[in-house]
Amino acid sequence: MTTDTRPLAGTVALVAGGTRGGGRGIAVELGSAGATVYVTGRSSGAGRSDLDRPETIEDTAERITAAGGRGIAVRTDHSRPEEVRALVDRIAAEQDGRLDVLVNSVWGGDPLTDWEHPLWEQDLEAGLRLLRQAVETHVITIRFALPLMVARGSGLVVEVTDGNTARYRGSFFYDLAKSAVIRLAFAQAAELRPHGVAAVAITPGFLRSEAMLDHFGVTEATWRDGVAQDPDFAHSESPAYLGRAVAALAADPQVMAKSGRALATWGLYREYGFTDADGTRPDFAAHWAKSLEAEHGPLGDPL
């Protein structure tokens, strides 16, 4: 990994769905590497989304700037094409048509995911709404943002997902959404390759998002107290780990060689040498192989 502490200085990024979790971690680490980052989502100081959580895009933008970049919060509902078009038009106007990195991290599907029932017993509207929220938003965003990259003949698209193998993810609509996001990266890579633009999917391991910390009743400072409730939590990773993986990809001049692949933090840390915020290098795939594979089967080969 480059020793330059600001390898993304001059870079313009858009992190769609950067209010919290992995999206926030990516946005802040892109800022730490020197990028100007437009961070979007539905939760802002002007009002919360239907998730009704306290995190806001303005808070993420402040963290980006504090880390050394420039954070710009733009409240955007990525299910509304007219709002995404306006967002991209603003970026083009303010950055002379430049967009170097697009991160698609829109999710919001946790309250819609049914982990208890098979497909035929699930609420159909909730499942279809999950797909609209987690897949259709990505399609809308790339439709309007990609022309900026194609016009410049360079760029990187990162689709954030869960898992990078064909293994079933435990709930029909959840699995369909996360698998579809990987396919989005694959399809984009095929169409963008002649234009010098790369597209990848990326997954964290066991992510210590704000919601997960709340679930265990801990904070990022006290997260190890949650291990007593779930031993696997000892192998979790902070959103910064995912963010550093994306920042490393964005700074890699040879990233086109990875275009179309489904990547993971546990593979990229070996290649780029980054650590989590606490200096550790979590490897959830290694933990799975050692402690979970006998009960749950192998993760499978990367897609």
Rosetta blueprint (number, residue, H / E / L):
1 M L
2 T L
3 T L
4 D L
5 T L
6 R L
7 P L
8 L L
9 A L
10 G L
11 T L
12 V E
13 A E
14 L E
15 V E
16 A E
17 G L
18 G L
19 T L
20 R L
21 G H
22 G H
23 G H
24 R H
25 G H
26 I H
27 A H
28 V H
29 E H
30 L H
31 G H
32 S H
33 A L
34 G L
35 A L
36 T E
37 V E
38 Y E
39 V E
40 T E
41 G E
42 R L
43 S L
44 S E
45 G L
46 A L
47 G E
48 R L
49 S L
50 D L
51 L L
52 D L
53 R L
54 P L
55 E L
56 T L
57 I H
58 E H
59 D H
60 T H
61 A H
62 E H
63 R H
64 I H
65 T H
66 A H
67 A H
68 G L
69 G L
70 R E
71 G E
72 I E
73 A E
74 V E
75 R E
76 T L
77 D L
78 H L
79 S L
80 R L
81 P H
82 E H
83 E H
84 V H
85 R H
86 A H
87 L H
88 V H
89 D H
90 R H
91 I H
92 A H
93 A H
94 E H
95 Q L
96 D L
97 G L
98 R L
99 L L
100 D L
101 V E
102 L E
103 V E
104 N E
105 S L
106 V L
107 W L
108 G L
109 G L
110 D H
111 P H
112 L H
113 T L
114 D L
115 W L
116 E L
117 H L
118 P L
119 L H
120 W H
121 E H
122 Q L
123 D L
124 L H
125 E H
126 A H
127 G H
128 L H
129 R H
130 L H
131 L H
132 R H
133 Q H
134 A H
135 V H
136 E H
137 T H
138 H H
139 V H
140 I H
141 T H
142 I H
143 R H
144 F H
145 A H
146 L H
147 P H
148 L H
149 M H
150 V H
151 A H
152 R H
153 G L
154 S L
155 G E
156 L E
157 V E
158 V E
159 E E
160 V E
161 T L
162 D L
163 G L
164 N L
165 T E
166 A L
167 R L
168 Y L
169 R L
170 G L
171 S L
172 F H
173 F H
174 Y H
175 D H
176 L H
177 A H
178 K H
179 S H
180 A H
181 V H
182 I H
183 R H
184 L H
185 A H
186 F H
187 A H
188 Q H
189 A H
190 A H
191 E H
192 L H
193 R H
194 P H
195 H H
196 G L
197 V E
198 A E
199 A E
200 V E
201 A E
202 I E
203 T E
204 P L
205 G L
206 F L
207 L E
208 R L
209 S L
210 E H
211 A H
212 M H
213 L H
214 D H
215 H H
216 F H
217 G L
218 V L
219 T L
220 E L
221 A L
222 T L
223 W H
224 R H
225 D H
226 G H
227 V H
228 A H
229 Q L
230 D L
231 P H
232 D H
233 F H
234 A H
235 H H
236 S L
237 E E
238 S L
239 P H
240 A H
241 Y H
242 L H
243 G H
244 R H
245 A H
246 V H
247 A H
248 A H
249 L H
250 A H
251 A H
252 D L
253 P L
254 Q L
255 V H
256 M H
257 A H
258 K H
259 S L
260 G L
261 R L
262 A E
263 L E
264 A E
265 T H
266 W H
267 G H
268 L H
269 Y H
270 R H
271 E H
272 Y H
273 G L
274 F L
275 T L
276 D L
277 A L
278 D L
279 G L
280 T L
281 R L
282 P L
283 D L
284 F H
285 A H
286 A H
287 H H
288 W H
289 A H
290 K H
291 S H
292 L H
293 E H
294 A H
295 E H
296 H H
297 G L
298 P L
299 L L
300 G L
301 D L
302 P E
303 L L
